[in-house]
Amino acid sequence: ALATRARKILDRLNCYNVAIRVGDGSYGWREEAPFDAIITTAAAPQIPPFLADQLVPGGRLVVPVGSRDVQTLYKLTRSVDNPAEMKKEDLGGVRFVSLIGESGWKS
């Protein structure tokens, strides 16, 4: 229901370059990777490796990381010169819902 509603809103806004997928978000979407940017709107206990691995060189991952109660929002940028390297930038304290799944909490 949430994904259907989101698609309708995006269509009304003429925003057709956004893909929506329902499933364990901690895995990312390997079939459609690599991505220029990934935004995670649920907090993980650590940076989800599946997501970071799906960025293009120069790609960005924004993800809240920490406990279930309080997290830090990070922006990770994959190096263009050395794609194995990620620059990590602290964007401040936040509080998001918990990511459930392989790279999140089990329940």
N, C-alpha and C positions, 0 to 999 in steps of 0.2 A: 504494500500500500504506500509506504514512504517513497520508494523508488518511482512508482507510477506518478505520484503527486509531484515529485521533483522534476520528472521528465516533462510533465504538462506545464509547469512553471517555466522551465528552460525554453520550451517551445514558444510560449507566449512572449518571452523576451527575445525571440529569434536567436537564441544561443544554441547552435547546432554542433559546435565542436567540443562538447562535453559528453563523455561516455559514462554511463551509470551501470554498476554491476552489484548484484546482491550475492553475498557469500562471506567467507572468512577473509576479512580485509587485511589481516596480518600477512597473508600470502602475496598480496599485491595482485597483479594481473599479467602474469608472465606471457600469456598468448598475445598481448597487445604491446608489451614492452619493446623497446625502451621508451621512457617518458621524459619530457622536458621538466616536468614538475609533478610532485605528489604532495597532497595535503591530507594529513590524517586528523580526523576530528574526534578521536578517542585515544585516551592515554595508555601507553604501553609501559611495562616495567623497565624495558631497555629499548634501544633503537631497533626496530624490526629489521633484521638482516635481509629478508626477502624484498622489502621495499627499497632499501638502499641499493641493492644489487640491480634494480630495474631502472636506474637513472642513466641518461646519456651523459657523456662528458660535458660538464658545465651545468648539468641538471640539479634541481633543488628538491629537497625533502623537508617539509615542515611537519614536525611531530612533537606532541607533548609526551614527556618521559618522566616517570617518578612513581610515587606510591599511588594507591587508589584515591587518597585524599588531596594531595597537592603535587603538582608537577612543574617542570620547567619546559617552556616551549623552545625547541631548538630548530634552527635552520641549518641543514647540512647541504653543502655544495660539492659535487664531484669535480675534482680537478680536471681541467682540459688537457694539461700537459702530462699528468700522471693519473689516469682514471682509477687507480687503486687507492688514491688519496682522497680523503673527504675533509673539507674545512667545516668545523662545527662552531656555530654562533648561538650564544645564549640570548633569547629574546625576552626573557623574564618569566616570572611566576604565573601560573595559570591553574585552573581546575576544570578538567574535562571528565566526561563519563569514561569508564574503564573499557579498554579494548579487550574483547573476548576472543580467544582463538589461540593458535599455535604460538605466536609471538606476544600474546597478551596474557590475561588471566584465564584460568580454566572455567570459571563460572562466577 
